[in-house]
Amino acid sequence: MAKLYFRYGAMNSGKSTALLQAAHNYEERGQHVLLAKPLVDRKGDREIVSRLGVSRTADFTIGPDEDVIGLFHRERDEIRLRTGADVACLLVDEAQFLTGSQVDDLLRISILEDTPVLAYGIRTDFQTVAFPGSRRLLEIAHSIEELKTICRCGRKAVFNARRVGDRYVFDGDQVAIDTFEDVTYESLCGECYLRESEGLLARPRTASAFSYSSAPDPDFT
């Protein structure tokens, strides 16, 4: 039986790079893969972009209300018709932006379709609160692996801090897509995060979970 894998890490931990490397490893052995990403992640449009400069167009994007199994079947059938071979693996970037029910579909694909699913994403947001997709993956994935990166101080980074210009912010929407031109994210260890947040962790939100504007794309990888 195939499995659902969740590989998570803070910002700059190489999640997209690892996904693209996994896809290359399959294809180097003559196997076919499908790459997907949530539609809400508009960084690079349909591209899955690594910080190393490597990118690849996703085979399909997943809207917030879309049926993941239906999308998978459509793309798999196209590969079968074109090549006569089946899909060896489904790889999903930015999986934290999926809904809980869409993550359930990833589990169904791995078990009922006997297709391994490798989901890559961030565990928690800039307020240390789990994203819905990540929370569900932590609950049901067969295998969970942390991809590690380091804080500015040299310790292991575990949290993601949001910056607007040179200022850290700890209030606002969970996903600030194109909200500010100068939004960036930084991976911090627990000590550095608590120092910047003045000892506070999750704070109540007064706005919706998602925010949009016409500013350039921020970096969510």
N, C-alpha and C positions, 0 to 999 in steps of 0.2 A: 504494500500500500504506500502510495506517495504521501508526502507530508507538507504541512504548511510551516514555513520558517519565517521568523521575525528577527531581522537584524537591525538593531537600533543604535543610535548614538547621538551625542550632542552635535552642535554645529561644527563643521570642519573635521568630522571624523571619517570622511571618505566614503559615505554611503553610496552616492551615485557612482563614484569610481569603482567601488566593489561590485555594484550591479552590472555595470558595463563590462567589467572583467569576467564576471560569471557568464554573461551572455556570450562573450568571445570564447570562453572555454568550451561551452556547448557547441558552438558553431565550428570551432576548430576541429571538432570530432565529427563533423558532418550532420549535426542535429539541428533541428529548427526550434526557435524560441519565439515567444511573444513578449513584447515590452509594453507596459501600460503606466499611465500616471493620472492622478485626479485632475479634472478640468480646472478646479479652483487654483491649482498651482500654475500660474501664468508665466513664471520665469522660463524664458526660452520658448514660449508658445508650446508647440508639441515636442520640443526637444528635451531629452534628458541630458543635463549638462553637468560635467564634472569640473571641479575647480582646477584640475590639471590641464583643462583645455580640450578634453575629449568630449564629444557629444554624439547623440544618435536620436533619430526621430522615433518617438513611441509609435507602436502599431495601432494603438487606440487610446483615447482618453476616457475618463469615467466621470460623468456628471453626477451631482449630488443625489439625484433621484433615479439614476440609471441602473439597470439590471446587469450586474457584472457577469453572471453566468451567460446571459444572452449575448453580451459583447464578446465574451470568450468563444462561444460556439461559432459566432459569425466569422471571427478571424481565423479560428482553427479550421473551419470548413474551407475557407479560401486557400489556406496552405495545403490542405489535403488535395484539393482539386488541382492546384498548381504543381505540386511536387510528388504527390502520391504517398507522402510520409506524414506522420503525426507530429504534434507539438511535443517537445521533450520537456519544456518548462515554461511557466509564466512568471515573469519578473515585474514587480510593481514598485515604482519609485514614489517617494513622498506619501507613504501609506497612512500616515497620521491623519491625512485629510479625508480618508474614507469614512463612511458611516459605519456604525456597528453592524448593521444588516449586510452591508457590502463586504465587510470582513468575514461574516458568516458564509457568504458566497465563496470567498477564497478557500475556506475550509472545505466546502462542498466540492469545489473543483479538485482539490488535492485528493479527496477520498473517493468521491463518486466517479470522477473522470480519470482517476489514477494519474494525475499530472502534478508534479512538484510545483509549489508556489513559493517564491522567494519575495518577501515583502520587506522593503527598506524604509525606515522613517525615524522621526524624532519621538522620543517618549513623552516629554512634557513641554509645555509652552514657557514663555518668558516669566510667568508667575508660578512656575513649578506645578502646574495642573496638567494632568494627562489629557492629550488629545483623544477624542472619541474613538478614532480608528486604532490608535496605539493601545488604549485601554482594552479594547476587545481582543486585539492581537495578543496582549500579555495574558489574557484569560484563556484563549483557546489554541494558540499556536502549539504545534508539536515540539518545536525547537526554538529557543530564544537565545540570541547571541548579542553581546554588546560590542560595538565597534568603538574603540577608545581614541581619545584625543587629549590634549593637554591645555591647561589654563595658562594665562599669561605669567603666573607665578611658577609654573613648572609642575604643579600637581595635576592629577587626573581631573579633567573637566567633567562635570555631571549635569550642570544647569545651563540654560540658554538665556542670556540677558539681552534685552532690546535697548538700542541706543537711537536717539534722534539727535543727529549732529554729534556733539561731544558729551551729551547728557544721557544718563541711564534713565529709563522710564519703567515703572512697574504697575501702571494702570492702563486700561484700554481694552480693545477687542483682542480676542485670542489670536486671530489671524488678521494682521493689518496688511492687506494686499493693495499696494499702490496708494496707501494713505498719505505717506510723506515721501518727499524726494530723497531725504537723507536718512531713511531708516536702515539700520544695519543690526546684525546680531553677533554676539560674542559668547564663546563658550567659557564658562567659569567653574572653578571648583566651589565647593560649598562655602568655604571661608570667604573667598572673594565675593561671591554672590551676596552673602549676608552682610558683608561690609558695605557693598554698594546699595543694598536695599534697606540699610539701617536695621537689620535684624528681622525683617518681615519676610514672609513667604507669600502664599496665595492671598490675594486681596479680592474683595467682592467686585464683581463687574457691573457696571451700570449701562453698558452698551451691548449691542448684538455681538454674536460670535464672529461675524465676518464683516469686513469693511472694505469699501472700494473707492477709488478715485482715479483720476487720469494721469497720475504721476508715474514716472518710470518704475519698472519692476524692482522690488527689493530682492534680497538673496535669501532663499529658504533652504538651500541644500545643506 
